[in-house]
Every structure is written in structure tokens, then in C-alpha cells.
Amino acid sequence: MNTKHVDELVKEWYTKTARSEWNRLWKNPYRQIEFMITMHFLEKYLPKKGLLLDAGGGPGRYTITLVSKGYDVVLLDITPKMLEIAKRKIKQAGVQGKVKQIIEGSVVDLSMFGDETFDGVLCLGAPLSHVLEEKGRVKAVKELKRVAKIGAPIFASVIGRIGVLKGIPLFYPHEMQYGKVYWETGDYIPGVSGDGFTAAHWFLPEELEALFKRQEVEVLEMAGLESLSSHHRRAVNKLSKDKEKWKMWLDLLLKTCTHPAVVGGSEHFLLVGRRVC
């Protein structure tokens, strides 16, 4: 499948689902966990101020959160509909002055930015998972590193391969026949290995780590973004109604999210890296 065709599939999917993508990280307590754990690591590793790139930032959920904390942000995404929503949400939040640019573009080609432009680089919500060819993923990581300043943190979250496999009996039993393909290749191709999502590559943790290390990005931490809650959607949403137990659970999620078993089994996981050269 050529890169152009993949890009069109991704644009088509996220054009149809743009509104739900804005709501995805806030629609219920289970989904909020991904946002909460991601923000935990952003707050831990980002500098106190500076210019950030939100590459593949979709409708701008992280952009708006970060500009509200005082950062300047450039938002880039491949889907025009996503950027339309982002512009509207940014205006509603009254933070237009801190969003320096909103650009249609791909994480594979950041040539509109000079070397060492950003104090922090974000690639959240799995943009790398929508690059099917390995050479494209390599190029994307090279670009994310290139535009980061020396010493700047780089954050990338992806869809987990083991997490997808764990979810088949629960949510996708109609795709059971593709389980072996998912495990062996990590590739999901609409019309070939499923029909409920867009073109995607499911990552193993060691695969993502190696991808960044090959570009001489220091890997600082990895975290499972649903942590121990992964796949327990109904139970977690029910638990959230008990405020005392919910607080205890969130504390436990943060304590365990970096354990390798938790990283690998999560629906999404995060890599935190740093450009060292």
C-alpha cells in the first residue's frame, strides 16, 4: 500500500470521526486516564516555558491545555477537518495568541520547520501508528528529532500491538481471523485485515524504543497510557463514581504505568525521549 493511499485513508477516517476525536480523551473516566497519564509525563519533562510542536495534534486537545499553561504551540495535522475544529476550539478558549501556527501537514515531512526549532516536540494520539511503511516511520522520527532543540524532550504515543490482541475477544471478535497477522506484522489494512478502522501499525514497546534509539534519541521512560485499567472500560467507569477509591486507583495507575508488563499490555503507550545530539 503506497504512502499516498494510506494518507488518503487516514484523512478520510479522521474527517468522519473528527468530532468524536475531540471528545475521545474526555468522554468518560476510562478515556480520561490516557490524557491524565500523558499530561503527567508532559509536566514532568517539558521545560517551564518555550515553543512546542504538537505534531499530529488533531483537534487541539493538548495544544489548548499546554497554551493554557503558558507555552507557545504550533499545531500540525494531516486532516483539514481536524484543524477546522481546532481553530474553533482555540478561539472559544481565547488562546489564539499563544497558538503560533496551525498547519496542515504530516509527521513524515516537517520540512516547513528549521533544525532545532522547538523546546519540546509532541506526537501524541498515535500519528506514528498511521504510517504503515517502516521507512516512513524512520523518516518521521528523524524529523521529530531534527526539529527539536538539543536537550529537548520528545513525546510519542502509539497503539499497542499486545493491547490490540487482548481486545479482540472483548471488542473485535469478528476480526479473530486476523489475530496472527496482527501479531506477526502489526499492520491493519482496511479491506484486507479488517474493516472497522483506518490504516494503522500496532507497535510493540521494544519496536518503538529501537526506532528512536536508532536515531540517537535517548529514551527516558515508557508508560502504558491506560495502565492497569486497560480494557476494563465498564468496571473503571463504575469505579470512578466512588471518589475515594477512584483517587486511590489513579495513584496506583501512575505508580505502575512504567512497568514493562503494563506498557506492553496497554491500548496505547507513550515513549518519552530526549534529543542529545
Secondary structure, DSSP 8 states (H G I E B T S, - for coil): --HHHHHHHHHHHHHHTHHHHHHHTTSSHHHHHHHHHHHHHHHHHS-SS-EEEEET-TT-HHHHHHHTTT-EEEEEES-HHHHHHHHHHHHHHT-GGGEEEEEE--TT--TTS-TT-BSEEEE-SSGGGG--SHHHHHHHHHHHHHTB-TT-EEEEEEEBHHHHHHHHHHH-GGGGGGHHHHHHH-EE-TTTS-SSS-SEE-B-HHHHHHHHHTTTEEEEEEEESSGGGTT-HHHHHHHTTSHHHHHHHHHHHHHHTTSHHHHHHSSEEEEEEEE--
